[in-house]
């Protein structure tokens, strides 16, 4: 099953962007719109200079309750902290 089918299976249709819309974002806004995909998850997010916005987070039924969603969010938090620390360092030079 592809990443969009996984999302579409879980999220209500009124909450879903079209596949074409997401693909355009991934291509045209690739510097900020990101996809992290694995066999048991799909994570789509916007990476701004001072924030990360999670657009969709899907964890497969078989992997729920094992901390995968928490690990993905923690990965984003660490990335944001490192990016902010790096930008602070570069502005001090």
N, C-alpha and C positions, 0 to 999 in steps of 0.2 A: 504494500500500500504506500502511495507517495505521501509526501508531507501535507499537501493540501487536503487529500482525502482523510487523513488522520484528524486534521483540524475540523473539517466539515462534518465528520462523524460525531464529534463531541460538542461543538459550539452550535447554538441555535442559528438558523439561517439569517435572522435579522441582525445578528452580531458579526456576521462574516463579511469581510471584503471579498470581492470576486478574485478568483485565481489570477486573472489577467491584471487586476489592480495591484495585487501583491507582487507579481513578477515585474511589473513596471517599477514599483518602488525599489525592489531589490537590484534592478539594473540601473535605473536613472538616479537613485539616491543611495548608491552602494556605500558612499562614505559615511552615511548615518543610519541607514535601514539595514539591519543584519538578521541573518537566520542561523540558528544553531540547531542542528538536527542530528538525531541518533536513532537507533532502532526503537527506543522506547520514549522518545520525546521530540517535540518540536517547540522551539522558542523563537519568536519573532520580536524584535525590539528596535527602538530608536536610540541611538547613542549621541546625545547632545554634548556640548562642551561642559555643561555643569549638571547634567542629569542623564539618567537612563530611563526610558519609558517602555514597559513591557506591553506589547500589543497583543500577543497571544502566547500562552504557555499551555502545552498539552503534555500530559504524562499518560502513557498507556495504562489500561486497566490492570495488566499483569504487574506493573511496576509501582503502582500506587501504594502508599504506606511504607515505602522503603527509603524515603528521604531524598529521592531524585529531584523533586521540585525544589526542595530546600537547598540542595547542592547547586542547582542551576542559579537560583537567586543569590546565593552566597558568592558564586563565581562572578556574577554581575556586580555585586557590591564591592568585591575586591578589585575588580577592573576599574570601577568608578573611583575608588580610593586611590589607586595607583595613578590613574589619569589626572586626578585633582592634585595629588602630590607632585607629579611631574610638571603640571602647569604652574604650580606655585614656585617651583624651583626655577623654571625657565623665565618667570617674570621677575625674579630677584637678580638675575644676571645683569 
